[in-house]
Amino acid sequence: MKVAQLVDILNDLDPEAEIQMAIAAPVEDDDESLTVELYGIDGVLPRRPDDHDGESVVWLIGGDEADVEELIDAIDADDETISPDAEVVELVWDRD
């Protein structure tokens, strides 16, 4: 999905609605059962085109709070798996 497509879809929705990611995955490789994990969007990470065959890519970041924090720490530490100029924008979550 392209950013413009997502923005177009979101423009038609309630601006106060919470956005969640629904990640579907097989329960087991040889099983037709699926599991769905729901995560809020905690941040947005624009990626370097060099890391994606010249394509502009944006990551929507979500997951368990500890995992998201670990990702952010890896970005801050210039982890080799993260683009050196990666920057998370609008990272927000309830810490209550």
C-alpha positions, -999 to 999 in steps of 0.1 A, spaced: 0 0 0 13 35 -8 11 64 16 -13 83 -6 -37 53 -6 -36 50 32 -41 88 36 -71 86 12 -87 58 32 -80 75 65 -95 108 53 -129 91 51 -128 79 87 -134 94 121 -103 114 129 -107 104 166 -107 66 158 -77 46 171 -57 29 144 -46 -7 151 -26 -32 130 -41 -67 127 -13 -91 120 -25 -124 107 -2 -155 108 -6 -192 107 -8 -209 141 15 -236 127 32 -240 93 12 -271 84 -21 -259 97 -48 -238 81 -57 -221 114 -48 -184 117 -40 -162 147 -45 -125 147 -25 -101 169 -38 -66 174 -13 -37 180 -17 0 181 5 22 160 32 36 183 54 53 157 62 59 121 97 52 107 106 64 72 133 41 58 161 48 34 153 38 -2 188 22 -4 176 -4 21 146 -13 -1 158 -16 -37 154 21 -42 118 22 -30 105 46 -5 93 26 25 76 37 57 73 14 87 43 16 110 57 6 144 37 -13 169 39 -42 193 44 -50 229 57 -18 246 90 -35 257 96 -46 221 89 -12 207 113 4 233 140 -21 223 136 -12 186 138 25 195 169 18 216 185 -1 186 178 29 164 193 53 190 224 31 193 229 30 155 222 -7 154 235 -22 121 201 -37 113 186 -2 113 194 25 88 220 49 102 197 79 95 165 63 106 144 85 128 111 76 145 86 104 141 55 110 163 63 81 187 35 82 212 19 57 236 2 58 269 27 49 297 -1 49 323 
